[in-house]
Amino acid sequence: MVDFSKALTGTTAGGQEISRREDISDAPFLSAKFWEEGTSIVGEVISVHKSANGPYVGLELIEPVSVEVADAHGEVTEHEVVRIGNLAGIGLARREALRNQKNKYFAVGDTLQIVCTGITPPKQEGHSASPNFEIKINRTPVPF
């Protein structure tokens, strides 16, 4: 007889709920325009993606529980799930935070604290200002 007393379990209904939770297609990216010095968010990575513009994650917000983000038409809506993309400052802070880890990218289950520490003005005309960040990552070790 096989002992399943410590088995990991799942159900179709549970999997469907996770799938709905991980659907971030309507979640906005927190672009450089969102960030101001002192802006801070805490959230859990619920999905990891790759695109032509680089890696990005779906983040379910914990603190604050939601943020207001303007769309391309200037309409502001409130969101509990956002996407964190490949902003240079986030990528650099992530690289330093994960420098001694095997996986050097954000992973599902990571809890992130992202704080904007300031804005670097553009060095060339026509370029955008660049937010700078401090990132803290709580990563649960993989049990195997």
DRENDOVO-286379 format. One line per 10 residues: number of its first residue (from 1); their letters; for each residue x, z, y of N, C-alpha, C, O, CB. Coordinates in steps of 0.001 Angstrom, whole numbers, plus 500000, padded with zeros to 6 digits. Atoms other than C-alpha are relative to their C-alpha. Glycine has a CB too. Layout:
<pts>
NUM> A> X:Z:Y:X:Z:Y:X:Z:Y:X:Z:Y:X:Z:Y ~ ...
</pts>
This chain:
<pts>
1> MVDFSKALTG> 500841:500000:498815:500000:500000:500000:500887:500000:501250:501863:500747:501316:499043:501225:499998 ~ 499252:500085:498755:501303:499092:503470:499467:501036:500985:498256:501182:501153:499914:498575:500600 ~ 500382:498973:499022:501286:501859:506070:499884:499361:501383:500884:498928:501955:501039:501171:500020 ~ 500247:500554:498666:499706:500608:509321:499747:501094:501043:499219:500802:502116:498808:499047:499955 ~ 500298:498902:499082:499517:504042:510992:500737:499868:501326:500276:500407:502332:500352:501320:499357 ~ 499242:500179:498755:502140:503032:513595:500043:498538:500432:500896:498140:501226:501421:500530:499831 ~ 500018:501436:499708:501241:499345:513792:499517:499733:501418:498707:500481:501965:499109:499262:498998 ~ 500531:500501:498741:500732:497509:517048:498731:499236:499673:498714:498456:498720:501041:499096:500758 ~ 501270:500639:500322:497135:496310:517162:499482:499197:501188:499831:499464:502338:498964:501048:499576 ~ 500623:500809:498970:495175:493732:519087:498704:499418:499490:498500:499279:498284:500936:498893:500460
11> TTAGGQEISR> 501265:500630:500347:491729:492176:519171:499831:498749:500854:500485:498597:501886:498808:500982:500202 ~ 500288:501202:499223:490399:488838:520366:499478:500378:501378:499917:499812:502380:498982:499108:499266 ~ 500560:499581:498721:488380:490589:523091:501077:500574:500908:501097:500294:502107:498893:501026:499785 ~ 498907:499442:499216:491437:492518:524221:500928:498912:500510:501378:498963:501654:500782:501004:499176 ~ 499158:501127:499601:493494:489326:524293:499349:499164:501086:500029:498681:501991:500311:499127:498803 ~ 500716:500746:498966:490808:487568:526331:500075:500720:501339:500222:500077:502378:498536:499791:499596 ~ 499901:499222:498764:490882:490395:528895:501397:499862:500594:501532:499701:501807:499671:501488:499739 ~ 498631:500179:499515:494676:490136:529157:500163:498601:500583:500783:498439:501635:501024:500235:498862 ~ 499905:501374:499520:494395:486366:529560:499342:499847:501367:499889:499181:502246:499358:499041:498997 ~ 500679:500042:498698:491883:486784:532417:500849:500693:501062:500970:500213:502189:498603:500665:499911
21> REDISDAPFL> 499176:499229:499068:494137:489372:534039:501240:499209:500412:501689:499313:501553:500413:501342:499370 ~ 498775:500737:499724:497153:487060:533813:499757:498658:500688:500713:497970:501046:500749:499776:498722 ~ 500295:501258:499324:495349:484077:535367:500224:500191:501490:499423:500825:502177:498545:499526:499711 ~ 499632:499793:498603:497029:483924:538738:499827:498729:500823:500356:498634:501931:501437:500488:500098 ~ 500112:501291:499326:496017:480392:539711:499412:500105:501403:499704:499258:502247:499159:499070:499175 ~ 500580:499826:498670:494032:481680:542718:500787:500982:500858:500455:501187:502026:498571:500467:499881 ~ 499220:499009:499256:496634:484260:543756:500914:499298:501008:501545:498294:500679:500836:500881:499032 ~ 499137:500622:498996:498481:483459:546984:501465:500387:499804:501772:501450:499263:499544:500394:501403 ~ 498586:499648:499913:502256:483322:547320:500186:500858:501246:499577:500596:502284:500914:498718:500044 ~ 499623:499238:498819:503653:485956:549643:501199:499271:500604:502346:499499:500219:500335:501520:499653
31> SAKFWEEGTS> 498975:500837:499382:505585:483514:551815:500803:500808:501006:500499:501973:501264:499367:498776:500681 ~ 499160:499345:498998:508245:484359:554384:499164:500489:501186:499499:501500:501803:501096:499040:500486 ~ 500861:499609:498873:505465:484528:557018:499306:501340:499769:498961:502034:500725:498954:498925:500253 ~ 500677:498741:500327:503886:487495:555189:500859:501211:500371:500341:502239:500809:499655:500043:498505 ~ 499099:498861:499920:506950:489714:555462:500422:500322:501422:500745:499430:502206:501212:499745:499165 ~ 499477:499459:498755:507887:491862:558451:500867:501194:499626:500672:501800:498573:498844:500404:501000 ~ 499155:498843:500286:510545:494550:558641:499120:501222:499744:498236:501540:500539:500988:500269:501170 ~ 500768:498815:500377:509149:497636:556894:498846:499724:499056:498311:500657:498457:499475:500652:501218 ~ 501071:500323:500946:506525:495780:554853:500470:500347:498597:501576:499981:498199:499591:498494:500094 ~ 499638:499550:501343:506517:497283:551358:498830:499796:499050:497681:500072:499394:500431:501482:500013
41> IVGEVISVHK> 501022:500087:501042:504628:496511:548177:500584:500530:498693:501790:500465:498456:499492:498531:499829 ~ 499659:499582:501360:504675:497977:544683:498992:499330:499087:497793:499334:499365:499986:501581:499833 ~ 500910:500650:500932:503245:496080:541749:500627:499810:498639:501834:499969:498457:499558:498671:500546 ~ 499552:500257:501368:503470:495288:538065:499994:498502:499743:499025:497809:500049:499102:500735:498972 ~ 499902:501407:500367:504659:491895:536872:499064:499766:498820:499227:500371:497760:501479:499595:499649 ~ 500950:500280:501078:501777:490486:534805:500210:498625:499383:499663:498333:498320:498582:500111:500516 ~ 499692:501309:500575:503086:486951:534274:501255:499451:500661:501563:499763:501811:498808:499014:500174 ~ 498753:500605:499541:506304:484969:534635:499864:498490:499857:499374:498001:498839:501237:500542:499194 ~ 500180:501452:499993:506426:481260:535527:501245:499302:500533:502076:499915:501204:498776:499614:500842 ~ 498956:500848:499437:508831:478437:536319:499328:498800:500633:498331:498288:500124:501037:499561:498915
51> SANGPYVGLE> 500513:501196:499343:508206:475597:538733:501180:499195:500509:502334:499603:500369:499023:500358:501160 ~ 498946:500835:499421:510142:472818:540408:500715:500728:501135:501864:500414:501445:499414:498676:500511 ~ 499403:499231:498902:510779:475288:543262:500704:501266:499528:501217:502028:500347:498937:500367:501003 ~ 499339:498813:500542:512176:477973:540948:499021:500949:499343:497827:500662:499254:500749:500723:501089 ~ 500853:499045:500704:510854:481017:539125:499071:500742:500963:499388:500932:502137:500858:501002:499227 ~ 500903:499136:499245:507875:483034:540317:499238:500871:499025:499159:500573:497833:499024:499172:500882 ~ 500733:499062:500845:505814:485933:539020:498632:500282:500589:498417:500168:501795:500783:501305:499828 ~ 501280:499446:499588:502240:487143:539135:500174:501504:500074:500689:502117:499139:498842:499599:499018 ~ 499806:498574:499778:502184:490669:540530:498655:500651:500296:497983:500296:501264:500998:500251:501159 ~ 501205:499215:499729:499246:493059:540255:500407:501169:500875:501237:501990:500485:499310:500493:498674
61> LIEPVSVEVA> 499593:498995:499023:499473:495304:543288:499565:501401:499598:498480:501611:499057:499433:499661:501358 ~ 500263:498580:500245:499653:499070:542923:499921:500738:501334:499019:501547:501553:501102:500623:499091 ~ 499942:499353:498683:500581:500171:546460:500470:498991:501023:501642:498617:500969:500938:501241:499984 ~ 501439:499763:499912:498825:498942:548469:499289:499304:498834:499893:498486:498140:499442:499499:501362 ~ 500743:500600:501107:496114:497963:545985:499572:498577:500313:499186:497827:499417:498783:500840:499669 ~ 500315:501373:499605:495440:494791:547980:500693:499692:501319:501060:500591:502076:498461:499789:500121 ~ 499426:500463:498730:496875:492726:550825:499140:498864:500532:498469:498164:499774:501487:499537:499821 ~ 500696:501112:499368:495352:490309:553305:501001:498876:500221:502086:499091:500761:499334:500435:501344 ~ 499119:501159:499892:496853:486811:553206:499202:498846:500591:498080:498571:500165:500606:499612:498610 ~ 500641:501165:499386:496004:483821:555396:500325:498757:499183:501464:498566:498756:500461:499822:501476
71> DAHGEVTEHE> 499766:501259:500706:495553:480471:553655:500476:498936:500991:500699:499237:502164:498712:499528:499268 ~ 499490:501097:499173:496694:477084:555012:499103:499709:501200:499556:499138:502192:500148:498746:499160 ~ 500949:500241:498911:493574:476946:557211:499853:501214:500920:499049:501201:501852:498641:499622:499429 ~ 500059:498797:499179:494156:480416:558682:498939:500997:499579:498784:502043:500210:499768:499621:501404 ~ 501020:499076:500481:491337:482023:556712:500667:501142:499229:501441:500907:498301:498964:499262:499106 ~ 499381:498819:500598:492315:485577:555737:499097:500545:498904:497905:500766:499113:500275:501087:501069 ~ 500734:499399:501112:491269:486935:552356:500850:501109:499391:502075:501119:499517:499628:498932:498927 ~ 499340:498852:500609:492106:490113:550481:500279:499696:498529:499438:499120:497838:499132:501283:500145 ~ 499586:500293:501372:493994:489909:547159:500625:501224:499347:501402:501951:499967:500987:498828:499975 ~ 499411:498923:500796:494851:492426:544435:501138:499482:499131:501959:500262:498649:498933:500662:499125
81> VVRIGNLAGI> 498937:500652:500759:497103:489938:542606:500610:498945:500907:499898:498179:501556:499462:499369:498655 ~ 499283:500962:499162:499765:487889:544390:501097:499348:499165:501408:499782:498056:500599:500691:501271 ~ 498841:500627:500623:502591:485561:543501:501224:500259:500875:501177:500139:502099:499771:498468:499796 ~ 498717:499806:499335:506181:486368:544381:500882:498843:499563:501176:498680:498378:500652:501403:499649 ~ 499250:501206:500306:508227:483210:544605:501489:500153:500159:502044:501245:500033:499537:498896:500854 ~ 498555:500095:500023:511789:482159:545019:500593:500088:501411:501488:499314:501751:500424:498701:499332 ~ 499383:499793:498697:512511:483386:548556:501452:500421:499783:501749:501215:498891:499220:501072:500832 ~ 498567:499737:500187:516292:483536:548968:500300:501494:499988:501055:501960:499134:500813:499319:501103 ~ 499723:498565:499927:516293:487224:549959:499534:500751:498771:500203:501686:498331:499350:500587:501216 ~ 500487:499346:501222:514201:488239:546943:500916:499650:498834:501270:500520:498038:498535:499577:499687
91> GLARREALRN> 499100:500412:501079:516399:486210:544596:501329:500734:500046:501839:501155:499009:500243:498510:500066 ~ 498718:499310:499866:519573:487791:545960:499878:501479:499649:500726:502021:498940:500536:499846:501420 ~ 500203:498583:500313:518197:491342:545789:499747:500198:498501:500231:501162:497908:498820:500567:500819 ~ 500255:499926:501444:516923:490690:542233:501300:499872:499224:501533:500619:498274:499010:498901:499563 ~ 498720:500207:500694:520354:489411:541160:500841:501270:500016:501449:501632:499009:500783:498844:500646 ~ 499213:498772:499939:522016:492590:542397:499365:501101:499153:500064:501798:498418:500145:500469:501450 ~ 500687:498939:500746:519379:494911:540902:500169:499832:498492:500284:500818:497765:498512:500016:500354 ~ 499946:500266:501446:519618:493223:537475:501385:499554:499533:501518:499018:498433:498979:498938:499631 ~ 498656:500502:500317:523369:492486:537501:500539:500483:498660:501328:499778:498033:500953:500401:501080 ~ 499493:499464:501273:524011:494689:534433:498996:499877:498859:499201:500453:497790:500383:501452:500171
101> QKNKYFAVGD> 501029:500167:501025:520903:493659:532481:500194:498685:499260:500738:497728:499813:498597:500058:500625 ~ 499942:501244:500773:520715:491054:529736:499070:498957:500630:499473:497814:500842:499609:500254:498511 ~ 500959:500884:499334:517587:489521:531330:500136:500204:501501:499803:501272:502015:498530:500280:499522 ~ 499717:499897:498570:518486:488825:534961:498828:499523:500868:498987:499303:502068:501244:499196:500334 ~ 501203:500426:499290:514947:487767:535929:498939:501070:499853:499030:501932:498978:499484:498638:499469 ~ 501121:499085:500160:511747:489695:536489:499338:499715:498656:499308:498572:498200:498979:499857:501175 ~ 500639:500130:501305:509915:490331:533208:498622:500646:500038:498385:501580:500806:500871:500640:498893 ~ 501324:499405:500122:506302:491068:532288:500167:501480:499674:500923:501851:498777:499150:499274:498908 ~ 499920:498555:500188:505837:494819:532509:500906:500693:501004:500805:501906:501187:500476:500302:498618 ~ 499171:499400:498959:508467:495359:535217:499098:500519:501121:498118:499870:501488:501037:498971:500552
111> TLQIVCTGIT> 500648:499509:498796:507251:497529:538076:500990:499816:501130:502122:500292:501058:499549:501498:499861 ~ 499127:500344:498887:508685:496308:541367:499585:500725:501266:498398:500860:501561:499996:498499:500232 ~ 500205:499578:498621:509059:497918:544755:500813:499025:500841:502031:498930:500690:500435:501520:500244 ~ 499340:500986:499147:509863:495244:547325:499784:500430:501448:498647:500567:501899:499447:498543:499742 ~ 500060:499566:498614:510687:496320:550883:500751:498984:500852:501896:498643:500555:500597:501433:500172 ~ 499337:500892:499057:511460:493933:553729:500845:500861:500938:500322:501719:501649:498959:499130:500802 ~ 499077:499186:499208:514545:495369:555450:500338:499371:501341:501031:499985:502152:501268:500237:499227 ~ 499743:500669:498733:514666:492869:558304:499847:498503:499847:499630:497996:498746:501394:500339:500518 ~ 500147:501453:499985:514480:489221:559272:501255:499406:500637:501635:499779:501747:498704:499561:500777 ~ 498841:500700:499454:517535:486993:559737:499500:498737:500684:498847:497904:500055:501051:499664:498884
121> PPKQEGHSAS> 500455:501210:499304:516889:484373:562421:500693:498765:499440:501780:498866:498871:500263:500114:501514 ~ 499387:501232:500523:517573:480746:561497:501300:499685:500743:501422:499920:501945:499015:498808:500122 ~ 498714:500375:499402:521125:479519:562090:499963:498607:500601:500774:498272:501464:501105:500078:498963 ~ 500108:501365:499503:520032:475950:562726:498579:499746:500485:497611:500265:499930:500395:498982:498905 ~ 501306:500358:499474:517207:474535:564777:499191:499278:498924:499719:498432:498202:500141:499120:501262 ~ 500871:500630:500984:514262:473520:562618:499934:500745:498679:499086:500435:497842:500454:498605:499752 ~ 500041:499198:501215:515032:476045:559872:499156:501249:500231:498879:501626:501370:501426:500384:499549 ~ 500856:498815:499918:512932:479110:559092:500833:501278:500002:501957:501311:499502:499005:500022:498833 ~ 499403:498668:500098:513785:482762:559566:499954:500435:498537:499116:499961:497770:499253:501033:500922 ~ 499900:499587:501392:514735:484506:556331:499851:501513:499872:500676:502261:500398:501334:499543:499401
131> PNFEIKINRT> 500152:498561:500210:513387:487920:555296:501079:500526:499051:501500:499830:498127:498599:500318:499442 ~ 499042:499311:500869:515859:490354:553716:499255:501119:499287:498293:501671:499821:501227:500563:500816 ~ 500756:499077:500828:514807:492733:550957:500875:501029:499308:502065:500821:499073:499220:499242:498981 ~ 499471:499038:500961:515572:495840:548987:498988:500038:498864:497786:500174:499091:500233:501443:500646 ~ 500892:500015:501166:514167:495742:545471:500406:501108:499042:501588:501302:498756:500035:498620:499284 ~ 499808:499031:501075:513766:498540:542949:499152:499530:498838:498015:499096:499023:499617:501466:500445 ~ 500685:500495:501190:512793:497663:539385:499980:501095:498943:501030:501610:498556:500686:498719:499453 ~ 500141:499149:501186:511446:499963:536678:499729:499070:498840:498735:498345:498830:498848:501079:500165 ~ 500125:500870:501175:511927:498187:533377:499934:500853:498761:500830:501654:498498:501176:498999:499906 ~ 500129:499297:501269:510666:499572:530105:500855:499275:498978:500702:498068:498787:498509:500083:499536
141> PVPF> 499156:500670:500990:513270:498902:527427:499186:499425:498842:498193:500011:498410:501040:500968:499464 ~ 500653:500624:501148:512241:496549:524630:500308:500855:498773:501471:501177:498534:500480:498510:499797 ~ 499792:499043:501092:511731:498741:521518:500691:499435:498768:500861:500156:497785:498697:500559:499591 ~ 499330:500536:501200:513494:496384:519107:501233:499236:500369:501922:498715:499491:499064:499103:499206
</pts>
